[in-house]
Amino acid sequence: MFRTMLKLLGPLVVLAMASAASAQQSASPSPQAAAVSSRPSTQPAAPVMAAPAPPAPVRASSDDVAVDNAKSPTSITPALRELSPWSMLLSADAIVKAVMIGLAFASLATWTIFIAKMFELSVARRKLRASLHRIAESRSLAEAQFALGERTGVMSAFIAAAIREARLSAGISSDSGIRERAASSFAEIARAEARGIRLGMGLLATIGATSPFVGLFGTVWGIMNSFIGISKAQTTDLAVVAPGIAEALLATAIGLVAAIPAVIIYNHFARVTKTYLELVSRASGAAGRLLSRDLDRSHGGAHLRAAE
């Protein structure tokens, strides 16, 4: 029985060992297969997609840079100018420049008249007040002339006119006629003094009244040229228009600079001149009183001689 079982189990064990060996051979390739597999294959391999390489930087030439700069927005912008009053005057239109130069001369004339008239009025008032103080105690025209001495001025002119009229009217008994003729001479002297003291004030009035309008003319002309420049440049960029408009507005500014001081100085001299002419009127009255005393004194002496 035991032998029978061994005979049956023997083939089974052999089959099992054969199957195990065949499984091991299938799991690990033989050295020959490995050698065959290690040989390079003659068949072409499948293509592999490689990542594209970054493009090499292209160095821009100087001509390309110049073209790009020419096309850039900053290249069409005009170069900035120094907008100082002197540079705007030099770059202004010929008519606007003539207007500004004329207004500058008008302003110079205003200040020249101001300095000259201040000196003239101060000297004239001081001399007239001193003359009135000198003849305050005089009793006759002769004493007043002696008190004034070699002084010149409106007071001396009044005294000289009164003495001349009294001399020319010697032998005339009508005192009223002498006083009227002397008053007429005094009025002429006063008018001449007023004309002399007001010399230059008419120019101040003209400058003060017309300078703003002259400056406005220059402004209108400059703005008109600016709009013409806009139409030619075919751009509304403020940097293109600003210099011309600034030059035009400078003409108005100079007109106001010339006009405002002229008006103020004219009003000041009008008040000062009025005060001085009041002093002239006082001097005329003082000369008339001295003439009246001389006439009364001469007629009183004649009456005394007649009574004797």
Summary of the structure (lengths in Angstrom):
residues: 308
radius of gyration: 59.2
end to end distance: 222.9
largest distance: 222.9
contacts: 804
relative contact order: 0.12
helix: 80%
strand: 0%
